[in-house]
Amino acid sequence: MNSADFTFQTVDGTKLHVSGWTIDNPKAVVQVLHGMGEYGSRYARLAQALGDAGYDTYAHDHRGHGKSIAEGQPPGHMADEDSWNRIVEDAHGVNREIAKRHPSLPIIILGHSMGSFVLQQLLFEHPNDMIAACLSGSNGKPPPIASLAKVIARIERLRVGKRKPSPVLQKLTFEDWNKAFKPNRTTADWLSRDEHEVDLYVADPLLGFAVSTQTWIDMFDALGRIANPRNIAKVPQGIPIYLFAGSEDPVGNKGKGVRNLYDAYKRAAIFDVRLKLYEGARHETLNETNRQEVTNDFIAWCDEVVAARA
């Protein structure tokens, strides 16, 4: 496997680091959109498995994350305004660069957690970026409490500023998700049953940091638009969509939110929508105790999608 890292400059001049793993004679490309508070090269193990199966893999660091954190900017602050739409367009831009580098190869996009919501928007704004979409650790229609969270986020922005994190928002999200797994061994027990993987996460300063109030505000505002049935109806019916999550994932409301999203795509008459819930697994199924099963299932789905186009 070859390293194919590069730097991508966005339309507003932001420089994004892109991790790339390539092989000889790939049959397709998988573009990975990582989650909040992580970075693209964390998917190296998945990229190795994909490479063994015949795929090139690319994963960029979202702005405010990993090696894409701008000089002088705090981690987790993506932009002073409209940060959500910027990261969606960033993903589209990186996708178009990948397509230029591999003009004959189909592209499958995998989005995890925050990246899965980016992918949900790409599905109705830039569906030609992909032949298929896989949503990991996702959710559908925001619960009623999300409206309260939007108000709190705006109050916190007034209190601490748009570029700083809010302990209140951190408590309402990451800390609250972790409470479901008491007694807690770490602050990240909600991610996986694999203690080694959790310890690696906790020890890495580029993982699990608190994001800015503006990042939360823009994301909360976007979630309602993404889940709007009118937007879901814009998704081309012929794009295969695969959703997978842990049955204990708090981000997906222990499977309920993921089923809600699955049902929304079915109502939109998407021809091929699949859902897989892994019993007992938590948020990061690709780093779970059964990660080999999760990886194998994902690759099998990719193989099926690519074969159907042959």
Summary of the structure (lengths in Angstrom):
residues: 310
radius of gyration: 18.1
end to end distance: 24.5
largest distance: 55.9
contacts: 1086
relative contact order: 0.14
helix: 46%
strand: 16%
